[in-house]
Amino acid sequence: MTDRIFLRGVELHAYHGLHEEEARLGQRFVIDVDWWLDTGPAAASDDYTATVGYEKIFELVHEVSSGRRFHMLEAFAQAIAAAVLERYARVEKVRVEIHKPSAPIAGIFRDAGVEIVRSR
Protein backbone atom coordinates (compact mmCIF):
# COMPACT_ATOMS: atom_id res chain seq x y z
CA MET A 1 0.00 0.00 0.00
CA THR A 2 1.21 3.49 -0.81
CA ASP A 3 -0.11 6.62 0.85
CA ARG A 4 0.63 10.28 0.21
CA ILE A 5 1.73 12.98 2.61
CA PHE A 6 1.96 16.54 1.37
CA LEU A 7 3.21 19.99 2.24
CA ARG A 8 1.74 23.01 0.45
CA GLY A 9 2.86 26.59 0.10
CA VAL A 10 6.34 26.63 1.59
CA GLU A 11 7.36 30.25 0.94
CA LEU A 12 10.98 31.24 0.59
CA HIS A 13 12.83 34.38 -0.28
CA ALA A 14 15.78 32.97 -2.21
CA TYR A 15 18.40 33.98 -4.75
CA HIS A 16 17.81 31.48 -7.56
CA GLY A 17 17.47 32.33 -11.25
CA LEU A 18 19.38 32.98 -14.46
CA HIS A 19 19.70 36.73 -14.15
CA GLU A 20 22.18 38.54 -11.93
CA GLU A 21 19.38 40.71 -10.52
CA GLU A 22 17.72 37.55 -9.21
CA ALA A 23 20.95 36.55 -7.48
CA ARG A 24 21.40 40.03 -6.03
CA LEU A 25 17.84 40.90 -5.00
CA GLY A 26 16.26 37.50 -4.55
CA GLN A 27 12.58 36.78 -4.96
CA ARG A 28 9.67 34.75 -3.64
CA PHE A 29 9.35 31.04 -4.35
CA VAL A 30 6.45 28.82 -3.31
CA ILE A 31 7.08 25.10 -3.06
CA ASP A 32 4.68 22.16 -2.82
CA VAL A 33 5.94 18.67 -2.06
CA ASP A 34 4.10 15.33 -2.08
CA TRP A 35 5.76 12.09 -0.99
CA TRP A 36 4.45 8.56 -1.16
CA LEU A 37 5.18 5.85 1.37
CA ASP A 38 3.41 3.11 3.29
CA THR A 39 2.02 4.87 6.35
CA GLY A 40 0.38 1.67 7.62
CA PRO A 41 3.03 0.86 10.23
CA ALA A 42 2.99 4.42 11.61
CA ALA A 43 -0.80 4.54 11.66
CA ALA A 44 -1.14 1.13 13.33
CA SER A 45 1.35 1.96 16.08
CA ASP A 46 0.71 5.70 16.26
CA ASP A 47 4.51 5.96 16.09
CA TYR A 48 5.82 9.16 14.58
CA THR A 49 9.25 7.64 13.95
CA ALA A 50 7.69 5.20 11.47
CA THR A 51 6.76 7.94 8.99
CA VAL A 52 8.30 10.98 7.28
CA GLY A 53 6.63 14.02 8.82
CA TYR A 54 6.01 17.22 6.96
CA GLU A 55 8.23 19.31 9.23
CA LYS A 56 11.18 17.13 8.15
CA ILE A 57 10.44 17.92 4.51
CA PHE A 58 9.94 21.60 5.38
CA GLU A 59 13.42 21.73 6.90
CA LEU A 60 14.90 19.83 3.95
CA VAL A 61 13.41 22.29 1.43
CA HIS A 62 15.03 25.18 3.32
CA GLU A 63 18.32 23.30 3.55
CA VAL A 64 18.44 22.61 -0.20
CA SER A 65 17.45 26.18 -1.05
CA SER A 66 20.15 27.71 1.11
CA GLY A 67 22.83 25.24 0.03
CA ARG A 68 23.56 26.79 -3.35
CA ARG A 69 22.19 29.05 -6.05
CA PHE A 70 20.17 27.35 -8.77
CA HIS A 71 19.93 28.94 -12.21
CA MET A 72 16.95 26.82 -13.25
CA LEU A 73 13.83 25.74 -11.38
CA GLU A 74 14.28 22.27 -12.87
CA ALA A 75 17.61 21.89 -11.07
CA PHE A 76 16.18 23.28 -7.82
CA ALA A 77 13.23 20.87 -7.94
CA GLN A 78 15.51 17.96 -8.82
CA ALA A 79 17.77 18.75 -5.86
CA ILE A 80 14.82 18.74 -3.46
CA ALA A 81 13.46 15.46 -4.86
CA ALA A 82 16.88 13.81 -4.75
CA ALA A 83 17.43 14.94 -1.15
CA VAL A 84 14.06 13.52 -0.06
CA LEU A 85 14.75 10.15 -1.69
CA GLU A 86 18.31 10.04 -0.38
CA ARG A 87 17.50 10.97 3.19
CA TYR A 88 14.27 9.01 3.67
CA ALA A 89 14.42 5.39 2.51
CA ARG A 90 10.72 4.90 3.31
CA VAL A 91 9.72 7.36 0.57
CA GLU A 92 8.90 5.58 -2.69
CA LYS A 93 8.06 8.59 -4.84
CA VAL A 94 8.22 12.37 -4.53
CA ARG A 95 6.61 15.24 -6.44
CA VAL A 96 8.07 18.75 -6.22
CA GLU A 97 6.31 21.79 -7.63
CA ILE A 98 8.07 25.14 -7.53
CA HIS A 99 6.19 28.35 -8.24
CA LYS A 100 8.01 31.52 -9.20
CA PRO A 101 5.24 34.13 -9.19
CA SER A 102 7.63 37.03 -9.85
CA ALA A 103 9.54 35.45 -12.72
CA PRO A 104 11.21 38.10 -14.90
CA ILE A 105 8.72 37.97 -17.77
CA ALA A 106 7.65 41.12 -19.59
CA GLY A 107 3.92 40.74 -19.27
CA ILE A 108 1.07 39.98 -16.93
CA PHE A 109 0.81 36.44 -15.59
CA ARG A 110 -0.27 34.81 -12.35
CA ASP A 111 2.38 32.15 -11.90
CA ALA A 112 5.25 30.28 -13.52
CA GLY A 113 6.88 27.13 -12.34
CA VAL A 114 7.92 23.56 -12.75
CA GLU A 115 6.73 20.21 -11.46
CA ILE A 116 8.83 17.05 -11.34
CA VAL A 117 8.11 13.53 -10.12
CA ARG A 118 10.88 11.13 -9.12
CA SER A 119 10.71 7.62 -7.74
CA ARG A 120 13.04 4.85 -6.68
C-alpha atoms as a printed R data frame, in Angstrom:
    type eleno elety resid chain resno      x      y       z
1   ATOM     1    CA   MET     A     1  0.000  0.000   0.000
2   ATOM     2    CA   THR     A     2  1.211  3.491  -0.811
3   ATOM     3    CA   ASP     A     3 -0.109  6.620   0.847
4   ATOM     4    CA   ARG     A     4  0.633 10.277   0.214
5   ATOM     5    CA   ILE     A     5  1.729 12.979   2.613
6   ATOM     6    CA   PHE     A     6  1.961 16.544   1.367
7   ATOM     7    CA   LEU     A     7  3.207 19.991   2.235
8   ATOM     8    CA   ARG     A     8  1.743 23.013   0.455
9   ATOM     9    CA   GLY     A     9  2.861 26.591   0.102
10  ATOM    10    CA   VAL     A    10  6.342 26.632   1.592
11  ATOM    11    CA   GLU     A    11  7.356 30.247   0.940
12  ATOM    12    CA   LEU     A    12 10.979 31.243   0.590
13  ATOM    13    CA   HIS     A    13 12.831 34.379  -0.275
14  ATOM    14    CA   ALA     A    14 15.782 32.972  -2.211
15  ATOM    15    CA   TYR     A    15 18.404 33.979  -4.751
16  ATOM    16    CA   HIS     A    16 17.814 31.482  -7.563
17  ATOM    17    CA   GLY     A    17 17.472 32.328 -11.254
18  ATOM    18    CA   LEU     A    18 19.379 32.981 -14.459
19  ATOM    19    CA   HIS     A    19 19.696 36.725 -14.146
20  ATOM    20    CA   GLU     A    20 22.179 38.538 -11.928
21  ATOM    21    CA   GLU     A    21 19.379 40.714 -10.522
22  ATOM    22    CA   GLU     A    22 17.721 37.553  -9.214
23  ATOM    23    CA   ALA     A    23 20.947 36.553  -7.476
24  ATOM    24    CA   ARG     A    24 21.401 40.028  -6.031
25  ATOM    25    CA   LEU     A    25 17.839 40.897  -5.002
26  ATOM    26    CA   GLY     A    26 16.260 37.504  -4.549
27  ATOM    27    CA   GLN     A    27 12.581 36.775  -4.961
28  ATOM    28    CA   ARG     A    28  9.675 34.753  -3.635
29  ATOM    29    CA   PHE     A    29  9.348 31.045  -4.353
30  ATOM    30    CA   VAL     A    30  6.450 28.823  -3.307
31  ATOM    31    CA   ILE     A    31  7.078 25.100  -3.059
32  ATOM    32    CA   ASP     A    32  4.681 22.158  -2.818
33  ATOM    33    CA   VAL     A    33  5.942 18.666  -2.062
34  ATOM    34    CA   ASP     A    34  4.104 15.329  -2.082
35  ATOM    35    CA   TRP     A    35  5.757 12.094  -0.988
36  ATOM    36    CA   TRP     A    36  4.445  8.563  -1.158
37  ATOM    37    CA   LEU     A    37  5.181  5.846   1.366
38  ATOM    38    CA   ASP     A    38  3.408  3.108   3.291
39  ATOM    39    CA   THR     A    39  2.016  4.872   6.354
40  ATOM    40    CA   GLY     A    40  0.378  1.670   7.616
41  ATOM    41    CA   PRO     A    41  3.029  0.860  10.235
42  ATOM    42    CA   ALA     A    42  2.991  4.415  11.607
43  ATOM    43    CA   ALA     A    43 -0.801  4.537  11.658
44  ATOM    44    CA   ALA     A    44 -1.140  1.129  13.332
45  ATOM    45    CA   SER     A    45  1.350  1.959  16.078
46  ATOM    46    CA   ASP     A    46  0.714  5.702  16.259
47  ATOM    47    CA   ASP     A    47  4.513  5.957  16.092
48  ATOM    48    CA   TYR     A    48  5.823  9.165  14.577
49  ATOM    49    CA   THR     A    49  9.250  7.640  13.945
50  ATOM    50    CA   ALA     A    50  7.686  5.201  11.466
51  ATOM    51    CA   THR     A    51  6.762  7.941   8.988
52  ATOM    52    CA   VAL     A    52  8.299 10.980   7.280
53  ATOM    53    CA   GLY     A    53  6.630 14.016   8.824
54  ATOM    54    CA   TYR     A    54  6.014 17.221   6.960
55  ATOM    55    CA   GLU     A    55  8.235 19.308   9.226
56  ATOM    56    CA   LYS     A    56 11.184 17.131   8.148
57  ATOM    57    CA   ILE     A    57 10.441 17.923   4.506
58  ATOM    58    CA   PHE     A    58  9.938 21.601   5.378
59  ATOM    59    CA   GLU     A    59 13.417 21.728   6.904
60  ATOM    60    CA   LEU     A    60 14.895 19.830   3.950
61  ATOM    61    CA   VAL     A    61 13.406 22.295   1.430
62  ATOM    62    CA   HIS     A    62 15.030 25.175   3.320
63  ATOM    63    CA   GLU     A    63 18.319 23.303   3.550
64  ATOM    64    CA   VAL     A    64 18.436 22.607  -0.199
65  ATOM    65    CA   SER     A    65 17.448 26.182  -1.053
66  ATOM    66    CA   SER     A    66 20.153 27.708   1.111
67  ATOM    67    CA   GLY     A    67 22.829 25.239   0.026
68  ATOM    68    CA   ARG     A    68 23.557 26.791  -3.354
69  ATOM    69    CA   ARG     A    69 22.195 29.052  -6.054
70  ATOM    70    CA   PHE     A    70 20.169 27.347  -8.770
71  ATOM    71    CA   HIS     A    71 19.932 28.936 -12.205
72  ATOM    72    CA   MET     A    72 16.949 26.824 -13.252
73  ATOM    73    CA   LEU     A    73 13.835 25.740 -11.380
74  ATOM    74    CA   GLU     A    74 14.281 22.274 -12.865
75  ATOM    75    CA   ALA     A    75 17.614 21.893 -11.072
76  ATOM    76    CA   PHE     A    76 16.182 23.279  -7.824
77  ATOM    77    CA   ALA     A    77 13.229 20.868  -7.943
78  ATOM    78    CA   GLN     A    78 15.506 17.956  -8.816
79  ATOM    79    CA   ALA     A    79 17.774 18.752  -5.857
80  ATOM    80    CA   ILE     A    80 14.819 18.739  -3.461
81  ATOM    81    CA   ALA     A    81 13.461 15.464  -4.859
82  ATOM    82    CA   ALA     A    82 16.879 13.806  -4.749
83  ATOM    83    CA   ALA     A    83 17.426 14.936  -1.155
84  ATOM    84    CA   VAL     A    84 14.064 13.515  -0.061
85  ATOM    85    CA   LEU     A    85 14.750 10.149  -1.694
86  ATOM    86    CA   GLU     A    86 18.314 10.043  -0.384
87  ATOM    87    CA   ARG     A    87 17.503 10.968   3.193
88  ATOM    88    CA   TYR     A    88 14.273  9.009   3.670
89  ATOM    89    CA   ALA     A    89 14.421  5.387   2.506
90  ATOM    90    CA   ARG     A    90 10.718  4.903   3.308
91  ATOM    91    CA   VAL     A    91  9.718  7.356   0.571
92  ATOM    92    CA   GLU     A    92  8.899  5.580  -2.694
93  ATOM    93    CA   LYS     A    93  8.060  8.589  -4.841
94  ATOM    94    CA   VAL     A    94  8.217 12.371  -4.530
95  ATOM    95    CA   ARG     A    95  6.615 15.241  -6.437
96  ATOM    96    CA   VAL     A    96  8.066 18.748  -6.215
97  ATOM    97    CA   GLU     A    97  6.311 21.789  -7.628
98  ATOM    98    CA   ILE     A    98  8.065 25.140  -7.532
99  ATOM    99    CA   HIS     A    99  6.186 28.352  -8.236
100 ATOM   100    CA   LYS     A   100  8.013 31.525  -9.198
101 ATOM   101    CA   PRO     A   101  5.237 34.132  -9.189
102 ATOM   102    CA   SER     A   102  7.629 37.028  -9.850
103 ATOM   103    CA   ALA     A   103  9.544 35.454 -12.716
104 ATOM   104    CA   PRO     A   104 11.207 38.100 -14.903
105 ATOM   105    CA   ILE     A   105  8.719 37.967 -17.771
106 ATOM   106    CA   ALA     A   106  7.653 41.124 -19.587
107 ATOM   107    CA   GLY     A   107  3.918 40.737 -19.271
108 ATOM   108    CA   ILE     A   108  1.066 39.978 -16.934
109 ATOM   109    CA   PHE     A   109  0.809 36.439 -15.586
110 ATOM   110    CA   ARG     A   110 -0.269 34.808 -12.349
111 ATOM   111    CA   ASP     A   111  2.376 32.148 -11.901
112 ATOM   112    CA   ALA     A   112  5.249 30.282 -13.519
113 ATOM   113    CA   GLY     A   113  6.876 27.133 -12.336
114 ATOM   114    CA   VAL     A   114  7.916 23.558 -12.754
115 ATOM   115    CA   GLU     A   115  6.725 20.207 -11.463
116 ATOM   116    CA   ILE     A   116  8.828 17.050 -11.336
117 ATOM   117    CA   VAL     A   117  8.112 13.529 -10.123
118 ATOM   118    CA   ARG     A   118 10.885 11.134  -9.120
119 ATOM   119    CA   SER     A   119 10.709  7.623  -7.739
120 ATOM   120    CA   ARG     A   120 13.038  4.852  -6.682
